[in-house]
């Protein structure tokens, strides 16, 4: 029985190649970004309580403060997703014949993941909470099933359109190649996940700007309907993105950083053929490439990821983004 607090973490992520094909039976490569994290603290208590974080508090300085904060972080905080996780976990344990003890707890959370930029902010909270709950209840869940439960928390319980990529990389961490074969996803609910050595990566950067933030559901609007309808351009794009991830895996294993960079650029360029991309996001890509770096969306817009050759290029990146309020960082991937 626990008498002290359990503390767990999960981290932001960046999709390197293949995205956004993960919700369409494609293939992707992602890596963890330890510069930002969600933190959960769980401790025994007389009643079961999920404590609100700042994002859950409907308290504002004035009307303009309400407007700007809502546009930045959206309409929801973390309480609803933690509550949804608990419901999904209870159902999973019943399905497995696993009995959960009846001791209560209080769960608190906080996050530094930039919100609504496609860096896995919501799923990081769920991942950290699941780790704490597994420790509290003394249950072991295989990583591929953890990722599945985290995805189902959002899709099944909250009706959020989402793919498995974020949850897989946040559970496995490091650098992972993912193959979401349709047959496997529809029969067992998870694909083939291959951790790769982080040492295979060249110099990486991530750049983000909160003024461009918008929910993933905004960015992905209408694509699923077009894909279901069999629109040729969308269907072919999903297949092409999957091939980029597969080629990227081979380039990493062969140490072919030039080819990897070409694929990163091509991955974004293909997006422009079927998505409407805002001028602010296009400007980030143009600036990064003009500085000599490669550039692709890290997620759903507002954050980009790419490779750079040396410190001179990284310095140009920071300089070109300084006047538009974009932060550039070197992602910490290893613990």
N, C-alpha and C positions, 0 to 999 in steps of 0.2 A: 504494500500500500504506500502511495506517495504522500509524503508530508511536506515536501518542498516543491518549488516551481520547476516545471519543464520548460525549456527555452529552445525554440527551433527557428530555422531560417529557410528561405527560398529566395532565388535571385532573378533578376531581369534576364532577358534573353535577346539575341539578335538572330534573325533568319538570314542566312548567308546566300543560299541558292535553293531554287525550287519553289519558294513561296510565291504566290499563294495557292499552290496545288495540293496542300495537305488535306483540305476538306473535300478533295475531288479525286481521291485514290492515286495521288501523285507520289513524288519523292522529294525530300528536302534535306538540307544540311543546316544545322543551327549550332550556336555555341552560347554558353552561359556568360552573363555580364555581372560579375560580382561587385561592381561599383555601386549597384543599387540592390536593395534587398527588402523583403517582407520579413517581419519578426513577429513571432507568436509566443506568448507566455501563458501557460496553463497551470493552475494550481488548485488543490482541493478546496471545496467550500461547501457550505450547508445547502445552498441552492445552486441550480445550474444557471449560469449567467454568461452572456456574451457582452462584453463591455464595448461601448461605442468609441471609435477613434474620432479624430477631428473631422474626417470626411463624412461621418455620420451625423454630425451636429448641425441642426438647422438654425444656426445662430450667425448673423452677419452684421457688419457695421452699418450698412445702409443698402439701398436698392441696387446701387452700382456694384457694391461688393458682392451681393447675391448673384448678379448677372455675370460678373467676370469669373467668379469661382465656379459657378455652375457650368459655364462654357469651357472651363479648364478641366474640371474633374468629373463632369457629368452629373446625373441625377441621383446616383446611388453610392453608398459607401460599402463597407465590408461586412456589415452584420448579416445582410440577406444572403450573401454567398457562403458565409460560415454556417448559417442555419441550414442552408440547402445542402451543404456538405454533410452535416450531421444526419439529415434525413437519408441521404444516399448511402452513408456508411452504415446506418442501422439496417437498411434494406439489404445491403450487400452481406452483412454479417448473418442476417436471418437466412439468406440464400445459401450461405456456406455452413450453416448450422453452428455458428460461433456465438457463444453467449457473452454478452458484455456485462461487466459488474455494474452495480447500481449506485456507485459513489458519484457524487456531484462534483462539479468543477466550475471555476471561473476562467474564461478565456479572454485575453486581451491581445490586440494586434496593433501594429504600426507598419508603415511602409515608406520607403524613399524612392520607389520605382516611379519614374515620370509617368503620369497618368494619361491614358487615352492617346498613346503614341505607338501602340502596337508592340510594346516591349514586354508584354505578359504581366501587367500589373495585377489584374484580378486573379489570374491563375497562380501567381506567386503567393498571394494571401492564402488561397485554398491549399496549395502544396505545403506551405509551412504549417497550416492548421492540421492537415492530415498527418503530418509527421508527429506533431504533438499528441494527437489523439491515438495514434498507433502505440506510442510509448506509454500513454496513460492507461490504455486498455490492454496492454501486453499482447498486441496482435501483430503478426507479420504478414504483409501483403507484397507479392512480387512487384517489382518496379513497373512492368508493363501493365499490370492491373491497377496500380496506383494512378498511372497516367489516364487510364480508361475511366476510373471513378471520378477523377478531377474534371475530365471533359464532360462526363455525364452530369456532374453537379451543375454545370452551366447550361448544357443543351437540354437535358431531360427535366431538371427541376426548375430552371429559370427561363427556358425557351430562348436562350441566346445562341445565335448562329456562330459556331466556332469549329475549328479543326483541331486535330490532336497535337500538332507540332509544338506549341508552347508547353503543353503539359509534359510531353515526352522529355524535352530538353531540361525542363526544370526538375524533373524527377531524377534523370540520369546524370545531369550536369556535364561539364566538360564540353566536348565537341562530338556531335552525334549525326550519323547518316541514317535517314529514316525512309523506309519503303512501305507505303500504305497500300499494298496490293488490295484490290477490291475484294477478291475472294476471301482473304484473311480478315479484312475489316468487317465484312458482312457475316462471317461465320464465328469468329472468336473475339472480334472487337478491338484488335490491335494488330499492328504490322510487324515488320522486321526492323529492329533498332540496333545499329552497329556503332558502338563508341569508337572514336578515332583518337589517335594521339594528338594532343594540343600542339605538340612540337612540330607537327606537319604544317601548321599555319604560318604564312608570312606575316609581316607587320600589318596589324589590323587597327582600324579606328572606328569609332561610333560617334555620330554627330546628331544632336537633337535640338528641337526648339518647341517649347510648350505653346507658343502662340499659334502653332499649326494643328494643335491636338483636336482630334475628333474621334468619336467612337468607331471601333472596327466595323460595326454594323453600317455606318455611314459609307465607309470606303468600299465595302463589299456589296453595296446596294445593287440589286438586279442581276449580278453576275450568276448567282445560283439559278435563278429562273431561266436565264439564257442558256446555261449549261444543261439544265434538265430538259429544256426544249430542243436541245441538240444543235444549237447554233454552231456552225462549223468553225468560225474564228475562235470562239471560246473553248470548244472541245480540243481543237488543235493546240491552242496555247497551253492548256493544262498538260497535254502530252509533251510539249516542248520544254516546259519548265521542269517536268520530271526528268527529262533527258539531260538538262543542264545540271541537275543535282548529281545524277549518275556520272556524268563527265567530270564534274567537280571533284567527286570522290576519287576518281582515277587520277586526276591532276594532282591532288594532295598526296596520294600514295606514291606518285612518281616524282614529286618535288617540282612540278611544272607550274611555277607561280605565274608565269606569263599567261598560260592558258586559263588558269583560275581567274585572273583578272579580267580576261576577255569574257568569260562566262558571267561574271558578276555584272559587268556592264550590259551584256546581252539580256540578262534576266530582267533588269529594269526596263530596257528599251522595248521589250515585248509587252510590258504592262501598258505602255502608252498606246498600244494598238487596240486594246479592248476596254481600258478604264479611262474615265475622265479624271485627270490629275490636276490639282490646283497649281496655280502659278508659283505659289510659295514653295511647294514641294519640288517643282521642276527647277526652281532657282537653286535650291540646295544641291541637287544633282549636278547642275551646270557648274556651280562654283567649285565643287569638289573635283570634278574632272578637269576643270581649267587649272587647278592647283597641281595636277599631275597624279591624282589618286583615282582609283576605280570607285564606283558608287552604285548602290542598289538600296531599295527600301529595306530597313531592318525589320519592318512589320507592315503596318497598314498606312503608313504616312506620318510625317512629322519627325521621323528618325531615319537616318541612313547609315549604311555600313559599307566598308570597302577596305582595300589594301593600299598601302603606300610604300614607296621604295626605301626612303631614308628619312632622317630627321629634317632635312631641308624641305621635303614635301610636307611633312607633318606641320612644320612651322608655317608654311604657306596656307595650309588648311586652316589653322587657327586664325591667321591674319585675314583670310578672305571671309570668314564667318563672323569676325568680331563686330562688324558694323550692322549686322542683322540679328544680333542676339542669339546666335547659335553656339552651343557649347560643343567642343570637340574633346574626346577623351580616348585614351588607350584602354581597351577593355581588359579587366582582370578576369581570366578564365580559370586558372588553377587556384586552389585554396591558398 
